[in-house]
């Protein structure tokens, strides 16, 4: 039962990002990957979409506060991008290689997700069925990230690791976890 605790870092730390901490817990049990993001700090200073009763697949979730996971087989260049909105909306894209061949992944028709937002903390939990990605129990590599949008509209970009001179969640340097 592989498990990992992680801490995401802002791309460019500043006085606004210093007031937040973004951590996570990942656990793989068989072909299910469970992710839990926990954000602490002045949550009221973020632009957060309201939780909806009927979440749906949506494009462009990264334009607002959004949490993301990137998963691929350790020995392949193809990978999947998972987007999770605190509102409950979601999306999954498949890429053939680094930012190449992007298309919505039809194998997913929903993602089990729960969101809890408090004044000074937020928790988002997700369960991903890895069998829908035809990984067949193979070792996987992961990258986790988030876009936080302040109530002023300013965005901060958080990841396990940043590669390059601008935020790029697809960058191979971000795939720091292996299960």
C-alpha positions in Angstrom: 0.0 0.0 0.0 2.3 2.8 -1.2 1.7 6.2 0.4 3.3 9.6 0.1 2.9 12.9 1.9 3.8 15.9 -0.2 4.2 19.7 0.0 3.6 21.9 -3.1 5.7 25.1 -3.6 4.6 28.3 -5.3 6.4 29.1 -8.6 7.4 32.5 -7.4 7.0 32.8 -3.6 5.8 36.2 -2.4 4.0 37.8 0.6 0.6 36.5 -0.6 1.7 32.9 -1.1 3.6 32.9 2.2 0.2 33.0 4.0 -0.7 29.6 2.5 0.5 26.0 2.8 -0.5 23.3 0.3 0.1 19.7 1.2 -1.2 16.4 0.0 -1.5 12.7 0.8 -1.4 10.1 -2.0 -2.2 6.4 -1.5 -2.3 3.6 -4.0 -4.3 0.6 -3.1 -4.4 -1.9 -6.0 -5.7 0.0 -9.0 -7.1 3.0 -7.0 -5.2 6.1 -6.5 -6.5 8.3 -3.7 -5.4 12.0 -3.6 -6.1 14.5 -0.8 -5.1 18.1 -1.2 -5.1 20.3 1.9 -4.8 24.1 1.7 -4.4 26.1 4.9 -4.3 29.9 5.2 -6.8 32.7 4.6 -9.1 30.8 2.3 -11.5 33.7 2.3 -8.9 35.6 0.2 -9.2 33.2 -2.7 -11.6 33.2 -5.5 -13.4 29.8 -5.1 -16.3 28.6 -7.1 -19.3 27.4 -5.1 -19.8 23.6 -4.7 -22.4 22.3 -7.1 -25.0 19.6 -6.6 -24.3 18.0 -10.0 -20.7 18.3 -11.0 -19.8 17.8 -14.7 -16.9 17.6 -17.0 -15.7 21.1 -17.9 -12.9 22.5 -20.0 -10.6 25.3 -18.8 -10.9 24.6 -15.1 -7.3 25.9 -14.7 -8.5 29.4 -15.4 -9.9 29.5 -11.9 -8.7 27.9 -8.6 -8.1 24.3 -9.6 -6.1 21.3 -8.4 -4.4 19.0 -10.9 -2.8 15.6 -11.1 -0.6 14.2 -13.9 -0.2 10.4 -14.1 1.8 8.3 -16.5 3.5 4.9 -16.7 7.1 5.2 -15.6 8.5 3.9 -18.8 6.3 5.8 -21.3 6.0 9.4 -22.4 2.2 9.4 -22.6 0.3 10.7 -19.6 -3.1 11.9 -18.3 -3.9 15.3 -16.8 -6.7 15.4 -14.2 -8.3 18.7 -13.3 -10.4 19.1 -10.1 -12.4 22.2 -9.3 -13.4 22.9 -5.6 -16.9 23.2 -7.1 -16.8 19.5 -8.0 -16.4 19.9 -11.8 -13.6 17.9 -13.3 -11.9 16.9 -16.5 -9.3 14.3 -17.7 -7.1 14.7 -20.8 -4.7 12.3 -22.4 -1.4 13.4 -23.9 0.8 11.3 -26.3 3.9 13.1 -25.0 5.1 16.3 -23.5 2.2 18.7 -24.4 1.5 16.7 -27.5 -1.7 15.0 -28.8 -4.0 16.4 -26.1 -7.6 15.0 -26.2 -10.3 14.4 -23.6 -10.1 10.9 -22.1 -13.4 9.3 -22.8 -12.8 6.4 -20.4 -13.9 8.7 -17.5 -17.5 9.8 -17.1 -16.9 11.2 -13.6 -14.5 11.3 -10.7 -15.5 10.6 -7.1 -14.5 13.8 -5.3 -15.3 15.6 -2.0 -14.6 19.2 -1.2 -14.7 20.9 2.2 -14.1 24.6 2.5 -13.6 26.4 5.8 -12.5 29.9 6.8 -8.8 28.9 7.1 -8.6 25.5 5.4 -9.8 23.6 2.4 -9.6 19.9 1.7 -10.2 18.2 -1.7 -10.2 14.4 -1.9 -10.4 12.4 -5.1 -10.3 8.7 -6.1 -8.9 7.7 -9.5 -9.6 4.3 -11.0 -6.3 3.5 -12.7 -7.8 0.6 -14.7 -9.5 3.2 -16.9 -6.0 4.2 -18.1 -4.9 0.7 -19.0 -1.9 0.8 -16.7 -2.3 -2.8 -15.7 -0.7 -2.5 -12.3 2.5 -1.0 -13.8 4.6 1.5 -11.7 3.4 5.1 -12.3 4.9 8.5 -12.1 3.0 11.5 -10.8 3.0 15.3 -10.7 0.7 17.3 -8.6 -0.1 21.0 -8.9 -2.6 23.8 -8.2 -3.7 27.2 -9.5 -4.8 29.5 -6.7 -6.6 32.6 -7.7 -6.7 35.5 -5.2 -9.8 37.6 -4.8 -7.9 40.3 -6.6 -7.6 38.0 -9.7 -3.8 37.4 -9.2 -2.9 33.7 -9.8 -0.2 31.7 -8.1 1.0 28.4 -9.5 2.0 25.5 -7.1 3.7 22.2 -7.8 6.0 19.6 -6.3 8.8 21.0 -8.4 9.0 23.6 -11.1 11.1 23.3 -14.3 11.9 26.1 -16.6 11.5 29.9 -16.3 7.7 30.0 -16.3 5.0 27.8 -14.7 4.6 24.6 -16.6 2.8 21.7 -14.8 3.5 19.4 -17.7 7.3 19.8 -17.4 9.1 16.4 -16.8 10.7 18.0 -13.7 7.4 18.0 -11.9 6.9 14.2 -12.2 8.6 13.6 -8.8 6.5 10.8 -7.4 6.7 7.2 -8.3 4.4 4.4 -7.2 
